[in-house]
Amino acid sequence: VQYFWEVKMHFDIPSTAFYPKPNVNSACVSLLPRTRLMKVDDESLFFDLVKIAFSQRRKTLVNCLKAVDQSPWPEPDEWRSFLGEMGIQEQARGESLSLQQFGELSNKLAHFLKKASA
């Protein structure tokens, strides 16, 4: 959502505002279209990377990414190197990365895949 929209949180809505009462709270948010999208080398690859990172939320980002069975694909040590270059800890989970960090990681992956297939 953040890739296409600016998300603004307005206020929380307690579960008591609904009937039947859900087991979660809600929030009122607004979505404003971004006037300028972030630049990524391969938009499809960017969205694949985000999907992989959030596919198993209890796993670290490196463990999610190493489970991909695709050739060519970076080895776990290469992922750790990419994250280290970006100042991201090895034990980071997908939800701890910002939109910009996903963009940078996606661009590193695009460069790696282009180089590996050459």
Backbone as CSV, one residue per row, in Angstrom:
resi,resn,N_x,N_y,N_z,CA_x,CA_y,CA_z,C_x,C_y,C_z
1,VAL,0.831,-1.184,0.000,0.000,0.000,0.000,0.879,1.252,0.000
2,GLN,1.947,1.239,0.814,2.804,2.420,0.926,3.497,2.761,-0.389
3,TYR,3.654,1.804,-1.277,4.318,2.059,-2.546,3.493,3.031,-3.401
4,PHE,2.175,2.875,-3.395,1.303,3.697,-4.219,0.619,4.828,-3.465
5,TRP,0.514,4.700,-2.146,-0.293,5.625,-1.356,0.473,6.159,-0.155
6,GLU,0.168,7.385,0.233,0.619,7.914,1.517,-0.475,7.571,2.514
7,VAL,-0.104,6.875,3.563,-1.073,6.402,4.550,-0.997,7.306,5.777
8,LYS,-2.140,7.848,6.155,-2.190,8.701,7.334,-3.178,8.108,8.339
9,MET,-2.686,7.861,9.534,-3.493,7.312,10.619,-4.167,8.484,11.335
10,HIS,-5.499,8.417,11.491,-6.231,9.510,12.126,-6.559,9.212,13.593
11,PHE,-7.210,8.083,13.851,-7.552,7.753,15.231,-7.919,6.279,15.333
12,ASP,-7.839,5.765,16.554,-8.225,4.376,16.831,-9.733,4.289,17.014
13,ILE,-10.284,3.142,16.674,-11.700,2.866,16.897,-11.755,1.612,17.765
14,PRO,-12.292,1.729,18.966,-12.308,0.565,19.859,-13.273,-0.504,19.363
15,SER,-13.019,-1.716,19.750,-13.879,-2.829,19.334,-15.303,-2.671,19.841
16,THR,-15.481,-1.903,20.916,-16.820,-1.696,21.477,-17.716,-0.858,20.560
17,ALA,-17.139,-0.257,19.511,-17.926,0.554,18.578,-18.683,-0.309,17.570
18,PHE,-18.470,-1.612,17.598,-19.079,-2.512,16.618,-19.957,-3.551,17.311
19,TYR,-20.944,-4.034,16.573,-21.756,-5.146,17.053,-21.908,-6.137,15.912
20,PRO,-21.592,-7.386,16.074,-21.000,-7.941,17.290,-19.573,-7.426,17.469
21,LYS,-19.157,-7.391,18.708,-17.846,-6.852,19.058,-16.737,-7.783,18.530
22,PRO,-15.846,-7.257,17.672,-14.723,-8.094,17.197,-13.660,-8.224,18.284
23,ASN,-12.717,-9.108,18.067,-11.625,-9.318,19.023,-10.428,-8.423,18.757
24,VAL,-10.588,-7.452,17.864,-9.503,-6.535,17.512,-10.019,-5.106,17.527
25,ASN,-9.105,-4.162,17.646,-9.449,-2.753,17.502,-9.259,-2.356,16.047
26,SER,-9.818,-1.241,15.670,-9.714,-0.744,14.298,-9.105,0.649,14.315
27,ALA,-8.889,1.182,13.130,-8.347,2.532,13.018,-8.954,3.199,11.798
28,CYS,-9.040,4.508,11.863,-9.479,5.301,10.718,-8.222,5.826,10.029
29,VAL,-8.064,5.483,8.766,-6.898,5.926,7.998,-7.364,6.559,6.694
30,SER,-6.503,7.376,6.117,-6.780,7.903,4.779,-5.625,7.508,3.870
31,LEU,-5.948,7.310,2.621,-4.954,6.954,1.613,-4.942,8.050,0.558
32,LEU,-3.786,8.682,0.381,-3.637,9.717,-0.632,-2.673,9.210,-1.692
33,PRO,-3.041,9.301,-2.973,-2.141,8.796,-4.013,-0.800,9.530,-3.986
34,ARG,0.265,8.782,-4.130,1.602,9.395,-4.185,1.744,10.128,-5.517
35,THR,2.291,11.312,-5.463,2.505,12.075,-6.691,3.738,11.585,-7.428
36,ARG,4.686,11.029,-6.677,5.888,10.488,-7.281,6.191,9.139,-6.655
37,LEU,6.246,8.099,-7.470,6.546,6.766,-6.953,8.046,6.601,-6.748
38,MET,8.399,5.771,-5.795,9.793,5.439,-5.558,10.343,4.728,-6.794
39,LYS,11.594,4.967,-7.110,12.219,4.347,-8.280,12.841,3.014,-7.883
40,VAL,12.362,1.943,-8.517,12.972,0.624,-8.363,13.329,0.117,-9.755
41,ASP,14.375,-0.691,-9.834,14.841,-1.194,-11.130,13.848,-2.150,-11.775
42,ASP,13.174,-2.955,-10.963,12.231,-3.953,-11.472,11.044,-4.014,-10.514
43,GLU,9.941,-3.386,-10.896,8.781,-3.289,-10.014,8.210,-4.657,-9.662
44,SER,8.171,-5.558,-10.614,7.656,-6.906,-10.369,8.522,-7.625,-9.331
45,LEU,9.830,-7.498,-9.466,10.759,-8.112,-8.514,10.591,-7.488,-7.127
46,PHE,10.372,-6.185,-7.069,10.138,-5.495,-5.804,8.942,-6.104,-5.075
47,PHE,7.823,-6.261,-5.796,6.623,-6.814,-5.159,6.806,-8.284,-4.776
48,ASP,7.544,-9.041,-5.582,7.848,-10.433,-5.213,8.657,-10.479,-3.923
49,LEU,9.640,-9.599,-3.816,10.490,-9.550,-2.623,9.671,-9.222,-1.376
50,VAL,8.779,-8.249,-1.479,7.926,-7.879,-0.345,7.020,-9.051,0.038
51,LYS,6.462,-9.715,-0.965,5.576,-10.861,-0.697,6.339,-11.977,0.029
52,ILE,7.546,-12.261,-0.422,8.376,-13.292,0.218,8.687,-12.895,1.664
53,ALA,9.041,-11.626,1.870,9.429,-11.149,3.205,8.291,-11.265,4.209
54,PHE,7.043,-11.148,3.736,5.901,-11.209,4.639,5.179,-12.553,4.588
55,SER,5.719,-13.503,3.830,5.044,-14.785,3.677,5.063,-15.618,4.958
56,GLN,6.123,-15.479,5.744,6.245,-16.228,7.002,6.757,-15.261,8.059
57,ARG,5.847,-14.536,8.673,6.200,-13.408,9.524,7.035,-13.764,10.739
58,ARG,7.018,-14.995,11.172,7.820,-15.367,12.342,9.283,-15.614,11.966
59,LYS,9.544,-15.789,10.690,10.914,-16.045,10.240,11.657,-14.741,9.990
60,THR,12.980,-14.817,10.117,13.790,-13.651,9.768,13.743,-13.470,8.251
61,LEU,14.106,-12.284,7.831,14.112,-11.977,6.406,15.043,-12.925,5.646
62,VAL,16.225,-13.161,6.188,17.185,-14.061,5.531,16.598,-15.460,5.384
63,ASN,15.924,-15.967,6.416,15.344,-17.312,6.340,14.203,-17.379,5.326
64,CYS,13.413,-16.316,5.210,12.361,-16.282,4.185,12.981,-16.292,2.791
65,LEU,14.027,-15.500,2.614,14.636,-15.359,1.294,15.436,-16.590,0.875
66,LYS,16.043,-17.279,1.845,16.823,-18.465,1.485,15.928,-19.644,1.111
67,ALA,14.644,-19.578,1.462,13.717,-20.662,1.146,13.246,-20.636,-0.305
68,VAL,13.560,-19.553,-1.025,13.135,-19.447,-2.419,13.960,-20.401,-3.263
69,ASP,13.264,-21.236,-4.022,13.928,-22.219,-4.877,13.920,-21.712,-6.309
70,GLN,14.867,-20.842,-6.596,14.937,-20.212,-7.909,16.409,-20.075,-8.278
71,SER,16.707,-20.229,-9.521,18.087,-20.076,-9.973,18.130,-19.007,-11.055
72,PRO,19.022,-18.060,-11.036,19.973,-17.804,-9.944,19.288,-17.082,-8.801
73,TRP,19.728,-17.319,-7.603,19.176,-16.680,-6.411,20.303,-16.565,-5.392
74,PRO,20.417,-15.461,-4.688,21.510,-15.309,-3.716,21.475,-16.372,-2.618
75,GLU,22.650,-16.762,-2.203,22.801,-17.675,-1.068,22.595,-16.880,0.233
76,PRO,22.331,-17.565,1.352,22.117,-16.848,2.624,23.239,-15.868,2.972
77,ASP,24.502,-16.247,2.723,25.615,-15.336,3.026,25.557,-14.072,2.173
78,GLU,25.087,-14.207,0.930,24.958,-13.034,0.064,23.840,-12.114,0.558
79,TRP,22.729,-12.717,1.049,21.655,-11.905,1.620,22.166,-11.168,2.847
80,ARG,22.933,-11.869,3.693,23.479,-11.227,4.893,24.392,-10.063,4.509
81,SER,25.150,-10.244,3.443,26.031,-9.181,2.957,25.224,-7.983,2.464
82,PHE,24.173,-8.247,1.681,23.301,-7.161,1.190,22.743,-6.370,2.376
83,LEU,22.208,-7.095,3.380,21.605,-6.443,4.539,22.658,-5.665,5.328
84,GLY,23.844,-6.266,5.496,24.925,-5.594,6.216,25.339,-4.303,5.547
85,GLU,25.418,-4.305,4.210,25.761,-3.092,3.457,24.722,-1.999,3.677
86,MET,23.497,-2.401,3.942,22.411,-1.446,4.146,22.244,-1.064,5.615
87,GLY,23.050,-1.660,6.507,22.948,-1.359,7.929,21.770,-2.041,8.604
88,ILE,21.304,-3.150,8.019,20.172,-3.900,8.572,20.716,-5.137,9.266
89,GLN,20.268,-5.382,10.486,20.752,-6.537,11.237,20.291,-7.843,10.596
90,GLU,21.119,-8.851,10.741,20.850,-10.167,10.166,19.546,-10.782,10.676
91,GLN,19.154,-10.476,11.896,17.949,-11.062,12.489,16.680,-10.265,12.189
92,ALA,16.772,-9.291,11.294,15.615,-8.448,10.968,14.506,-9.275,10.327
93,ARG,13.284,-8.869,10.582,12.107,-9.459,9.952,11.572,-8.461,8.935
94,GLY,10.757,-8.947,8.015,10.240,-8.104,6.940,9.574,-6.840,7.432
95,GLU,8.814,-6.931,8.517,8.068,-5.764,8.988,8.966,-4.672,9.551
96,SER,10.249,-4.969,9.791,11.148,-3.952,10.338,11.784,-3.083,9.246
97,LEU,11.640,-3.468,7.974,12.214,-2.689,6.885,11.256,-1.597,6.434
98,SER,11.819,-0.466,6.051,11.018,0.629,5.507,10.783,0.371,4.014
99,LEU,9.894,1.142,3.453,9.634,1.047,2.017,10.922,1.304,1.229
100,GLN,11.686,2.303,1.648,12.932,2.633,0.956,13.942,1.494,1.067
101,GLN,14.001,0.838,2.216,14.931,-0.289,2.374,14.527,-1.454,1.483
102,PHE,13.223,-1.708,1.350,12.787,-2.747,0.417,13.169,-2.368,-1.008
103,GLY,13.052,-1.102,-1.351,13.442,-0.647,-2.680,14.921,-0.862,-2.937
104,GLU,15.748,-0.506,-1.952,17.194,-0.680,-2.094,17.559,-2.165,-2.194
105,LEU,16.929,-2.987,-1.358,17.200,-4.423,-1.390,16.753,-5.022,-2.724
106,SER,15.625,-4.570,-3.229,15.126,-5.023,-4.521,16.101,-4.650,-5.640
107,ASN,16.643,-3.445,-5.579,17.610,-3.018,-6.599,18.898,-3.830,-6.518
108,LYS,19.333,-4.161,-5.286,20.519,-5.020,-5.137,20.249,-6.404,-5.726
109,LEU,19.045,-6.925,-5.485,18.675,-8.232,-6.028,18.609,-8.182,-7.551
110,ALA,18.030,-7.130,-8.102,17.949,-6.993,-9.559,19.347,-6.960,-10.175
111,HIS,20.260,-6.219,-9.530,21.639,-6.148,-10.018,22.304,-7.529,-9.939
112,PHE,22.098,-8.231,-8.820,22.670,-9.568,-8.640,22.157,-10.524,-9.729
113,LEU,20.840,-10.519,-9.958,20.251,-11.440,-10.938,20.716,-11.122,-12.347
114,LYS,20.858,-9.843,-12.657,21.325,-9.426,-13.984,22.771,-9.892,-14.193
115,LYS,23.588,-9.697,-13.151,24.990,-10.106,-13.218,25.130,-11.635,-13.303
116,ALA,24.294,-12.364,-12.551,24.363,-13.826,-12.521,23.911,-14.457,-13.826
117,SER,23.009,-13.793,-14.529,22.506,-14.372,-15.785,23.318,-13.929,-16.994
118,ALA,24.295,-13.053,-16.774,25.131,-12.577,-17.889,26.227,-13.563,-18.226
